[in-house]
Amino acid sequence: MVDLARILIIIGLAIAFAGFVILIAVRYFPWLGNLPGDIRVEGRNFRIYFPLATMLLISILGTIILNIVIRIFRR
């Protein structure tokens, strides 16, 4: 039971850290979320926003960073 509590605390801290990083990223990179591949549909009573290009960019950058970190700490 203690292990589950520790895992939940770590997950919560990781989510909070990710939220903090997103707040900082939007301030310094205002184009983030407004890339040409982001899909935005607006109607009279609804609005749909799907940041496809932004998600792909973040995924690629995250993969590169994690690979570098893993290679550094593997040795």
N, CA, C and O atoms as a GROMACS GRO file, in nm:
protein
  300
    1MET      N    1   0.081  -0.119   0.000
    1MET     CA    2   0.000   0.000   0.000
    1MET      C    3   0.087   0.127   0.000
    1MET      O    4   0.050   0.228  -0.059
    2VAL      N    5   0.200   0.120   0.066
    2VAL     CA    6   0.290   0.234   0.071
    2VAL      C    7   0.348   0.262  -0.067
    2VAL      O    8   0.368   0.378  -0.105
    3ASP      N    9   0.376   0.156  -0.143
    3ASP     CA   10   0.429   0.174  -0.278
    3ASP      C   11   0.330   0.245  -0.367
    3ASP      O   12   0.368   0.332  -0.446
    4LEU      N   13   0.202   0.211  -0.356
    4LEU     CA   14   0.098   0.276  -0.434
    4LEU      C   15   0.090   0.424  -0.400
    4LEU      O   16   0.073   0.508  -0.489
    5ALA      N   17   0.101   0.457  -0.273
    5ALA     CA   18   0.097   0.597  -0.231
    5ALA      C   19   0.215   0.675  -0.290
    5ALA      O   20   0.198   0.788  -0.335
    6ARG      N   21   0.331   0.616  -0.289
    6ARG     CA   22   0.449   0.682  -0.346
    6ARG      C   23   0.434   0.703  -0.496
    6ARG      O   24   0.469   0.809  -0.549
    7ILE      N   25   0.381   0.603  -0.565
    7ILE     CA   26   0.360   0.615  -0.709
    7ILE      C   27   0.260   0.726  -0.739
    7ILE      O   28   0.282   0.805  -0.831
    8LEU      N   29   0.152   0.732  -0.663
    8LEU     CA   30   0.052   0.838  -0.685
    8LEU      C   31   0.110   0.977  -0.658
    8LEU      O   32   0.078   1.073  -0.729
    9ILE      N   33   0.194   0.989  -0.557
    9ILE     CA   34   0.258   1.117  -0.528
    9ILE      C   35   0.351   1.156  -0.642
    9ILE      O   36   0.353   1.272  -0.683
   10ILE      N   37   0.428   1.062  -0.693
   10ILE     CA   38   0.519   1.091  -0.804
   10ILE      C   39   0.442   1.131  -0.928
   10ILE      O   40   0.481   1.225  -0.998
   11ILE      N   41   0.332   1.062  -0.957
   11ILE     CA   42   0.250   1.097  -1.074
   11ILE      C   43   0.191   1.236  -1.057
   11ILE      O   44   0.189   1.315  -1.152
   12GLY      N   45   0.144   1.268  -0.938
   12GLY     CA   46   0.090   1.402  -0.912
   12GLY      C   47   0.194   1.511  -0.929
   12GLY      O   48   0.165   1.616  -0.987
   13LEU      N   49   0.313   1.487  -0.879
   13LEU     CA   50   0.420   1.586  -0.895
   13LEU      C   51   0.460   1.601  -1.042
   13LEU      O   52   0.489   1.711  -1.087
   14ALA      N   53   0.460   1.491  -1.116
   14ALA     CA   54   0.494   1.497  -1.258
   14ALA      C   55   0.389   1.577  -1.335
   14ALA      O   56   0.424   1.655  -1.424
   15ILE      N   57   0.262   1.559  -1.302
   15ILE     CA   58   0.156   1.635  -1.369
   15ILE      C   59   0.166   1.783  -1.334
   15ILE      O   60   0.150   1.869  -1.421
   16ALA      N   61   0.194   1.814  -1.208
   16ALA     CA   62   0.209   1.954  -1.168
   16ALA      C   63   0.330   2.018  -1.237
   16ALA      O   64   0.322   2.133  -1.280
   17PHE      N   65   0.439   1.943  -1.248
   17PHE     CA   66   0.558   1.995  -1.317
   17PHE      C   67   0.528   2.018  -1.465
   17PHE      O   68   0.571   2.119  -1.521
   18ALA      N   69   0.455   1.926  -1.528
   18ALA     CA   70   0.420   1.942  -1.670
   18ALA      C   71   0.332   2.066  -1.688
   18ALA      O   72   0.350   2.139  -1.786
   19GLY      N   73   0.240   2.091  -1.598
   19GLY     CA   74   0.158   2.211  -1.605
   19GLY      C   75   0.240   2.338  -1.591
   19GLY      O   76   0.216   2.436  -1.662
   20PHE      N   77   0.336   2.337  -1.501
   20PHE     CA   78   0.425   2.451  -1.484
   20PHE      C   79   0.507   2.477  -1.610
   20PHE      O   80   0.524   2.592  -1.651
   21VAL      N   81   0.559   2.370  -1.670
   21VAL     CA   82   0.638   2.383  -1.793
   21VAL      C   83   0.552   2.440  -1.906
   21VAL      O   84   0.599   2.524  -1.983
   22ILE      N   85   0.427   2.397  -1.915
   22ILE     CA   86   0.338   2.448  -2.019
   22ILE      C   87   0.310   2.597  -1.997
   22ILE      O   88   0.308   2.673  -2.093
   23LEU      N   89   0.289   2.639  -1.874
   23LEU     CA   90   0.267   2.781  -1.845
   23LEU      C   91   0.388   2.866  -1.886
   23LEU      O   92   0.372   2.973  -1.944
   24ILE      N   93   0.507   2.818  -1.857
   24ILE     CA   94   0.628   2.889  -1.894
   24ILE      C   95   0.647   2.888  -2.046
   24ILE      O   96   0.684   2.990  -2.105
   25ALA      N   97   0.621   2.774  -2.110
   25ALA     CA   98   0.641   2.761  -2.255
   25ALA      C   99   0.550   2.855  -2.331
   25ALA      O  100   0.592   2.914  -2.431
   26VAL      N  101   0.426   2.869  -2.288
   26VAL     CA  102   0.332   2.957  -2.359
   26VAL      C  103   0.376   3.103  -2.346
   26VAL      O  104   0.354   3.182  -2.438
   27ARG      N  105   0.435   3.138  -2.235
   27ARG     CA  106   0.480   3.276  -2.216
   27ARG      C  107   0.597   3.310  -2.308
   27ARG      O  108   0.602   3.419  -2.365
   28TYR      N  109   0.693   3.218  -2.322
   28TYR     CA  110   0.813   3.246  -2.400
   28TYR      C  111   0.801   3.205  -2.547
   28TYR      O  112   0.878   3.253  -2.630
   29PHE      N  113   0.707   3.120  -2.579
   29PHE     CA  114   0.684   3.076  -2.717
   29PHE      C  115   0.537   3.097  -2.752
   29PHE      O  116   0.459   3.001  -2.750
   30PRO      N  117   0.496   3.220  -2.784
   30PRO     CA  118   0.353   3.246  -2.808
   30PRO      C  119   0.298   3.177  -2.933
   30PRO      O  120   0.177   3.160  -2.944
   31TRP      N  121   0.383   3.136  -3.024
   31TRP     CA  122   0.338   3.065  -3.143
   31TRP      C  123   0.301   2.920  -3.113
   31TRP      O  124   0.238   2.854  -3.196
   32LEU      N  125   0.340   2.871  -2.994
   32LEU     CA  126   0.309   2.734  -2.956
   32LEU      C  127   0.157   2.722  -2.938
   32LEU      O  128   0.098   2.792  -2.855
   33GLY      N  129   0.096   2.634  -3.013
   33GLY     CA  130  -0.050   2.619  -3.011
   33GLY      C  131  -0.116   2.687  -3.128
   33GLY      O  132  -0.237   2.674  -3.147
   34ASN      N  133  -0.039   2.760  -3.206
   34ASN     CA  134  -0.092   2.829  -3.324
   34ASN      C  135  -0.014   2.792  -3.449
   34ASN      O  136   0.002   2.875  -3.539
   35LEU      N  137   0.034   2.670  -3.457
   35LEU     CA  138   0.111   2.626  -3.572
   35LEU      C  139   0.018   2.597  -3.690
   35LEU      O  140  -0.102   2.577  -3.670
   36PRO      N  141   0.071   2.595  -3.812
   36PRO     CA  142  -0.014   2.575  -3.930
   36PRO      C  143  -0.091   2.444  -3.932
   36PRO      O  144  -0.197   2.438  -3.994
   37GLY      N  145  -0.045   2.339  -3.867
   37GLY     CA  146  -0.114   2.211  -3.868
   37GLY      C  147  -0.218   2.194  -3.759
   37GLY      O  148  -0.284   2.090  -3.752
   38ASP      N  149  -0.234   2.295  -3.673
   38ASP     CA  150  -0.334   2.287  -3.567
   38ASP      C  151  -0.473   2.307  -3.626
   38ASP      O  152  -0.494   2.398  -3.707
   39ILE      N  153  -0.566   2.223  -3.586
   39ILE     CA  154  -0.701   2.225  -3.643
   39ILE      C  155  -0.793   2.304  -3.550
   39ILE      O  156  -0.801   2.278  -3.430
   40ARG      N  157  -0.863   2.400  -3.608
   40ARG     CA  158  -0.956   2.483  -3.533
   40ARG      C  159  -1.086   2.494  -3.613
   40ARG      O  160  -1.084   2.540  -3.727
   41VAL      N  161  -1.197   2.452  -3.553
   41VAL     CA  162  -1.327   2.460  -3.617
   41VAL      C  163  -1.419   2.539  -3.525
   41VAL      O  164  -1.435   2.504  -3.408
   42GLU      N  165  -1.478   2.645  -3.577
   42GLU     CA  166  -1.568   2.727  -3.497
   42GLU      C  167  -1.703   2.736  -3.565
   42GLU      O  168  -1.713   2.766  -3.684
   43GLY      N  169  -1.807   2.710  -3.489
   43GLY     CA  170  -1.943   2.722  -3.538
   43GLY      C  171  -2.018   2.826  -3.457
   43GLY      O  172  -1.958   2.903  -3.382
   44ARG      N  173  -2.149   2.828  -3.472
   44ARG     CA  174  -2.228   2.926  -3.397
   44ARG      C  175  -2.228   2.896  -3.247
   44ARG      O  176  -2.212   2.986  -3.164
   45ASN      N  177  -2.246   2.769  -3.215
   45ASN     CA  178  -2.259   2.733  -3.073
   45ASN      C  179  -2.150   2.639  -3.024
   45ASN      O  180  -2.164   2.581  -2.916
   46PHE      N  181  -2.045   2.622  -3.099
   46PHE     CA  182  -1.939   2.532  -3.056
   46PHE      C  183  -1.804   2.577  -3.110
   46PHE      O  184  -1.794   2.654  -3.206
   47ARG      N  185  -1.703   2.525  -3.046
   47ARG     CA  186  -1.565   2.552  -3.088
   47ARG      C  187  -1.483   2.428  -3.061
   47ARG      O  188  -1.483   2.375  -2.950
   48ILE      N  189  -1.412   2.380  -3.162
   48ILE     CA  190  -1.326   2.263  -3.150
   48ILE      C  191  -1.184   2.304  -3.185
   48ILE      O  192  -1.160   2.365  -3.289
   49TYR      N  193  -1.092   2.269  -3.099
   49TYR     CA  194  -0.952   2.300  -3.122
   49TYR      C  195  -0.870   2.174  -3.100
   49TYR      O  196  -0.877   2.114  -2.992
   50PHE      N  197  -0.795   2.132  -3.200
   50PHE     CA  198  -0.712   2.012  -3.193
   50PHE      C  199  -0.571   2.048  -3.237
   50PHE      O  200  -0.544   2.059  -3.357
   51PRO      N  201  -0.478   2.068  -3.141
   51PRO     CA  202  -0.342   2.112  -3.175
   51PRO      C  203  -0.253   1.999  -3.226
   51PRO      O  204  -0.160   1.958  -3.157
   52LEU      N  205  -0.281   1.950  -3.345
   52LEU     CA  206  -0.211   1.835  -3.401
   52LEU      C  207  -0.062   1.864  -3.422
   52LEU      O  208   0.022   1.786  -3.377
   53ALA      N  209  -0.029   1.973  -3.488
   53ALA     CA  210   0.112   2.005  -3.516
   53ALA      C  211   0.188   2.034  -3.386
   53ALA      O  212   0.304   1.996  -3.374
   54THR      N  213   0.124   2.099  -3.291
   54THR     CA  214   0.189   2.128  -3.163
   54THR      C  215   0.218   1.998  -3.088
   54THR      O  216   0.326   1.983  -3.030
   55MET      N  217   0.124   1.906  -3.089
   55MET     CA  218   0.145   1.778  -3.021
   55MET      C  219   0.258   1.699  -3.086
   55MET      O  220   0.339   1.638  -3.016
   56LEU      N  221   0.264   1.700  -3.218
   56LEU     CA  222   0.372   1.630  -3.288
   56LEU      C  223   0.508   1.691  -3.255
   56LEU      O  224   0.605   1.620  -3.232
   57LEU      N  225   0.514   1.824  -3.254
   57LEU     CA  226   0.640   1.892  -3.222
   57LEU      C  227   0.686   1.860  -3.080
   57LEU      O  228   0.803   1.830  -3.058
   58ILE      N  229   0.595   1.865  -2.984
   58ILE     CA  230   0.630   1.835  -2.845
   58ILE      C  231   0.671   1.689  -2.831
   58ILE      O  232   0.764   1.658  -2.756
   59SER      N  233   0.604   1.599  -2.902
   59SER     CA  234   0.638   1.458  -2.896
   59SER      C  235   0.778   1.432  -2.951
   59SER      O  236   0.855   1.357  -2.893
   60ILE      N  237   0.810   1.493  -3.062
   60ILE     CA  238   0.942   1.475  -3.122
   60ILE      C  239   1.051   1.531  -3.031
   60ILE      O  240   1.153   1.466  -3.009
   61LEU      N  241   1.030   1.651  -2.978
   61LEU     CA  242   1.129   1.711  -2.888
   61LEU      C  243   1.144   1.629  -2.760
   61LEU      O  244   1.256   1.610  -2.712
   62GLY      N  245   1.033   1.581  -2.706
   62GLY     CA  246   1.039   1.498  -2.586
   62GLY      C  247   1.114   1.368  -2.609
   62GLY      O  248   1.190   1.324  -2.524
   63THR      N  249   1.091   1.306  -2.725
   63THR     CA  250   1.161   1.183  -2.759
   63THR      C  251   1.311   1.206  -2.770
   63THR      O  252   1.390   1.126  -2.720
   64ILE      N  253   1.350   1.314  -2.834
   64ILE     CA  254   1.493   1.344  -2.849
   64ILE      C  255   1.557   1.370  -2.712
   64ILE      O  256   1.665   1.318  -2.684
   65ILE      N  257   1.490   1.448  -2.628
   65ILE     CA  258   1.545   1.479  -2.496
   65ILE      C  259   1.555   1.354  -2.410
   65ILE      O  260   1.657   1.332  -2.345
   66LEU      N  261   1.450   1.270  -2.410
   66LEU     CA  262   1.455   1.148  -2.330
   66LEU      C  263   1.563   1.052  -2.379
   66LEU      O  264   1.628   0.987  -2.298
   67ASN      N  265   1.582   1.042  -2.509
   67ASN     CA  266   1.688   0.956  -2.561
   67ASN      C  267   1.826   1.004  -2.518
   67ASN      O  268   1.913   0.924  -2.484
   68ILE      N  269   1.846   1.135  -2.519
   68ILE     CA  270   1.974   1.190  -2.474
   68ILE      C  271   1.995   1.161  -2.326
   68ILE      O  272   2.104   1.120  -2.286
   69VAL      N  273   1.892   1.182  -2.243
   69VAL     CA  274   1.904   1.158  -2.100
   69VAL      C  275   1.930   1.010  -2.071
   69VAL      O  276   2.014   0.977  -1.988
   70ILE      N  277   1.859   0.922  -2.141
   70ILE     CA  278   1.879   0.778  -2.120
   70ILE      C  279   2.020   0.737  -2.158
   70ILE      O  280   2.082   0.656  -2.089
   71ARG      N  281   2.071   0.791  -2.268
   71ARG     CA  282   2.209   0.756  -2.310
   71ARG      C  283   2.313   0.807  -2.212
   71ARG      O  284   2.416   0.742  -2.192
   72ILE      N  285   2.288   0.922  -2.150
   72ILE     CA  286   2.383   0.977  -2.053
   72ILE      C  287   2.386   0.892  -1.927
   72ILE      O  288   2.494   0.861  -1.876
   73PHE      N  289   2.268   0.853  -1.876
   73PHE     CA  290   2.262   0.781  -1.748
   73PHE      C  291   2.277   0.630  -1.763
   73PHE      O  292   2.284   0.560  -1.662
   74ARG      N  293   2.282   0.578  -1.884
   74ARG     CA  294   2.299   0.435  -1.904
   74ARG      C  295   2.442   0.392  -1.872
   74ARG      O  296   2.464   0.277  -1.832
   75ARG      N  297   2.538   0.479  -1.888
   75ARG     CA  298   2.678   0.444  -1.870
   75ARG      C  299   2.716   0.434  -1.727
   75ARG      O  300   2.832   0.404  -1.697
   0.00000   0.00000   0.00000
